[in-house]
Amino acid sequence: MDTSQIATKPIKASLSETFLIHLWEDRTRGEQWVPTYDPKVLALVGDDFLRTVSNNAVDSGRRSFEFQALELGTYRLEFSKRMAWKFTAEDRRVFEVTVRDPSPK
């Protein structure tokens, strides 16, 4: 899949602070969001799943990723929706993370 055609969503973060990204995940179908990022500039500090559909046969909900901004600049953060039995991503979400200095000038 050509990710240059996917619209990016902007995120603004301050250096050393954390920010959250929430994505819907249907684990009943085997879906799993997998992030791709540069670990030198962003650190994954949290990964939680909150089941929002409740019955015996369904395991769907909100997946929350928490990142910490490590370096100033603008970076690409991409999520691929993977299925265990497929080699290609079923969907993608792309974010442009701008990390700024929190101290006033």
C-alpha positions in Angstrom: 0.0 0.0 0.0 1.3 3.4 -1.0 1.2 5.5 2.2 1.9 8.8 0.3 -1.8 8.8 -0.6 -3.0 8.5 3.0 -4.0 11.8 4.7 -1.8 12.5 7.7 -3.3 13.7 11.0 -1.2 16.4 12.8 -0.3 16.0 16.5 1.5 18.6 18.5 3.5 17.5 21.6 5.9 19.1 24.0 9.4 17.7 24.5 9.4 15.0 27.3 5.6 15.0 27.6 3.4 12.1 26.6 0.5 12.0 24.1 -2.2 9.4 23.4 -3.5 7.9 20.2 -6.8 5.9 20.3 -7.7 3.4 17.6 -10.7 1.0 17.3 -9.6 -2.7 17.2 -11.8 -5.8 16.6 -9.8 -8.6 18.1 -12.6 -11.1 17.3 -11.5 -10.8 13.6 -7.8 -10.9 14.6 -7.1 -7.2 14.1 -4.1 -5.6 15.7 -2.7 -2.1 15.3 1.1 -2.2 14.9 3.0 1.2 15.2 6.0 2.1 13.1 8.2 4.9 14.4 11.7 6.0 15.1 12.5 4.9 18.8 15.2 7.6 19.0 12.6 10.4 18.8 9.4 8.7 20.2 9.1 6.2 23.0 6.1 3.9 23.4 5.4 4.1 27.1 1.9 2.6 27.2 -0.3 0.2 25.3 -3.8 -0.5 26.7 -7.0 -2.1 25.4 -10.4 -1.2 26.7 -13.1 -3.7 25.7 -16.2 -1.7 24.8 -18.4 -4.4 23.2 -19.4 -6.9 25.8 -20.7 -10.4 25.0 -19.2 -13.8 24.9 -18.4 -13.9 21.2 -17.1 -10.4 20.6 -13.8 -8.8 21.6 -13.8 -5.3 20.3 -12.7 -2.0 21.8 -10.4 1.0 22.0 -6.7 0.5 21.9 -4.7 3.4 23.4 -1.1 4.0 22.6 0.9 6.4 24.8 4.1 7.9 23.4 6.7 10.2 24.9 8.4 12.8 22.7 12.2 12.5 23.0 13.6 14.9 20.4 12.5 18.3 18.9 11.3 18.2 15.3 8.6 16.7 13.1 8.2 12.9 12.7 6.0 10.3 11.1 4.1 7.8 13.2 2.3 5.1 11.2 -0.1 2.4 12.4 -0.8 -0.7 10.3 -3.9 -2.8 11.0 -2.6 -6.3 10.8 -4.4 -9.6 10.6 -2.6 -12.7 11.8 -3.1 -14.6 8.5 -2.3 -11.7 6.1 1.0 -10.5 4.8 -0.2 -7.0 4.0 -1.9 -4.4 6.2 -5.6 -4.1 6.0 -5.7 -0.4 6.9 -3.3 2.4 7.9 -3.4 5.5 10.0 -0.6 8.1 9.6 0.2 10.9 12.0 2.7 13.8 11.7 4.0 14.5 15.2 5.5 17.9 15.8 7.6 18.1 19.0 8.2 21.6 20.3 10.2 23.0 23.2 7.8 23.7 26.1 9.9 26.5 27.5 8.8 30.0 26.6 11.3 32.2 24.6 
